[in-house]
Amino acid sequence: MTTSQNVLEPMLRKFELRAPLDESDRQAFLALPCRVQMIEANVYILREGDRPDRSCMIVSGFAVRHKVTVEGARQIVSLHIPGDFLDLDGSLLTVADHNLQTLTRGEMAFIPRSAVRELILDHPKLGMAMWIDTLIDSSIFREWVANVGRRDARSRIAHLLCEFSRRLEIAGLTESYGYELPMTQEQLADATGLISVHVNRVLKRLAEEGLIQRTRRHVAIPNWERLRRVAGFNETYLHLNQIDAAMPAARAI
């Protein structure tokens, strides 16, 4: 088990947008014991029913959470990027209620759940940041439910492309509204409640309308406002900077 400031710093920067941290909080977080492991694409990190003894943060690469029905159909319920905690809830909940799977090859940092629990108890501002982070995950889940349940196919795909673009931009992983989309058409279908043939048609239509430009998996958005309107995208649910709202509560701790 090792510690690595370089590995944990992206998550720390994210938590600093969740709650105001002091230097002791920062040092305690960076001192968390972690084991960094390279994991191939399409590998399960966690399966529903597991009893996890560790939490996981993405250092590089991409992953998804998903549920599988008794008939074997998969519904992707969230997409995760570098700097995300994949299963922060696993540090408190006893049994996993969903699956975690890599989309691409990447590095994962595994942190013992006992260390996460100790950190929450000893550093309440960090505990608050983690709480807010899980609440934002819940906000994104709600938006994905609305996306699958109430938007048409064109808007569903456009909304996912907008969300991914903004999250990558805030994380410093892309610029100028262009990025490599790490999902196949089948995976996009599982995230939007469509079939892959329909996803293919929608992507072609968005390209024909000039809303996106595609070169293999690279997606460029030449006119952000047009795509945002088609998607009905309002980034409020991402809560990109929660620090002002969090500050009064943090001072009261």
N, C-alpha and C positions, 0 to 999 in steps of 0.2 A: 504494500500500500504506500503510495507516494502522495505528495502535495505538489501542485504546480500552479503558481499564480497566473501564468499565461493561459492555462486551460480554463480557469474559473473567472477570469476578468470579464469576459463578455456577459456572463450571467450577473456579475456584480454591477456592471453598468446598467443592465436592465432593471435590477432591483433598486438602483438609485433613482429611477424614474417612477418607482412605486411608493417609496417612503424615504424621508430624510434620514440618512445614516451618518453616524459619526466614525471617527478613525478606528475605534476599537471594534465596531461592527465590521468594517471593511477588513481589518486584519484577521478577525475571527473567521470570516467567510473564506478568505483566501487560504487560510490554514486548514480548511476541511480536508480530511484524508480522502483521496480518490484514486481510482485505478483507471487508466486510460486504455481503451482497447479498440483496435480497428475491427469493424464489423462489415461484412459484405452486404450487398443489396438483397432485399427480400428476406431478411433473417428476422425471426421473432426475438424481440428483446424481452417481452413479457406476454404471457397468455392468460386469457380469462380463467379464473380459478386458482392461479398461482398465489402463493403467499410470499411476497417479495421481502427480502432482507436488505434491499438497497434502493436508492433512487438513481436516476440517470439523467445526465445533461448532454445535449448534442454539442460536440466540439466542431465537427464538420459533417457535411452531408445533410440528408433530409429523412424524415420519418413520418408515419401516420399512426393515429389511433383508429381502431375499427372494431365493429361488432360483426358477428357471423350468426345468421339465423339457423334454426334446426335443419332447414333445407340446404344449407351451405352457401347462401347468398351473403355477400359481404357489403357492409355499409361503412365507408370511411367517414368518420365523424370529426376529424381535425387533421390539419397538416402542420408539421413542425419544422423549424429552421434552426441553424446554429445559434446557440445561446439560450435555447428553450430548455426548461426542465420538462422531461417527458412524463414523469410520474411522481411529481411532488406529493400528490395525494397518497402515493404508496408509502410515504414515510409515516402516515397516520392510520390509513385504512388497512385492515388485516388481509383482506382477500381482493385480488384484482377483479374488476367487473368488466374489463375490456381487454383488447389485444393491442400491443405496441409492436410495430414492424418497420424495419428500415425501407426506405424507397431507393436509396442509393448507398454506395459504399461510403463509409465515413467513420470518424472517431467518436466514441462515446466515453464519457467520464462517469464511472459508477461510484456512488458515495453511500457508505453504510447508513441505513435508516436511523440507527442509534445516534450517529453523529449529527444528522439533521435534526432529530428530536432535541438533542442536547443544545444545539445552536439556538433553536426556537425558544427554549426555556431560559437560556443565559443571555440572549440578546433579543429582547422583545421588539425592537424596531425592525430587525431582520425578520422576526416572526410575522410582523405586520406586512412587510414587503411580500413575503411568501403567501400570506393570506390574500392580499390584493391580487397577486399573480394568478392564484387559483380562481378568484372571482372573475378576472378577465377571461380566463379560459372558459368559464361558464357563460360569459357574455358572448363569446365567439360561438360556442355551441348553440346558443339560442338563435343567433343569426343564421347558422347553417341549417337549423330546423326550418326557419322561415324560407330560406333559399330553396330547399328541397320541396317544401310543402306548398308554397304560394307563388313562386316565380316561374315564368315559362322557361323553356330550355335555353333560349338565347340569353336571357337575363341571368340564368343560373351560372352558365359558363363565364359570362362577362364579369359577374360578381366575384367568382373565385379568382379570376385573373387580376382583378383590381386589388383584392385583399392581399394576394401573394406579392404583388408589386409594392404595395405600401409597407408591408412587414419587412420585406427585404431592404427597402430603401432606408427605413428607420434603423435597421440593424447594420447599415453600412455595407451591405452585400451587393448592391446594385446602384445604378444611377441612370438618369435619363429615360426612365420607364422602359427598360429592356432587361431581359433576364433569361436564363436557361430554365425552362419548366421541367422539373424532375419527374413528372408523372406521364405515364402512357395514357392513351385514349381509354383503355380499359379501366385504369385507375381513376381517371377523371369521371368516367361513368359511375364508378362505385361511390364517388364523392358527391355526385349530383343526382343520383337516382335515375339515371338514364341508361341506355345501352350504348356500347362503343360506336356502333354505326351512326347513331344519332349525334353523338359527340363529334364525330368526324364531319358530319354535315354542318353542324353549328359552327365549328372552327372555320370551315371553308366559307360559310356565309359571312362571318365576322371579318375574314380577310378580304372577301369580295367587296364588302361595304367600306373598306379602308379603316376599320376600327382596330385591327391588329395586323402585324406583318410577321410571317412565320418563315424561318429557315431551319428545317428539321425541328429541334426542340427549342430553338431560340425564339422568344416572343418579344416583339417590339410594339409599343403602344404609341403611334404617331400623334394621336389626339386624345389626351387623357380625359378631357371634359366630355367628349362624345361617348367614350366607352363608359365613363362613370354614369352618365344619364341613362344609357341602355341598361346598365346593371342595377340602377337604383341604389348605387353605392354611397353610403354615408359612413364615414370611418369612426363615428362616435363610439361604436361598440368595441373598437380596438383599444380605447382608453390609452392612447399612445404616451401621454405624460400625465400621471396621476399625482405628481408630487405636491401640487398646490392643495388638492383636496385632502391629501394624506397628512399634511403638516400639522394641523391643529390636533388631530388624534394622537400623533406621535409625541407631541409635547406633553400630552396628558398622561403618557405611560409612566 
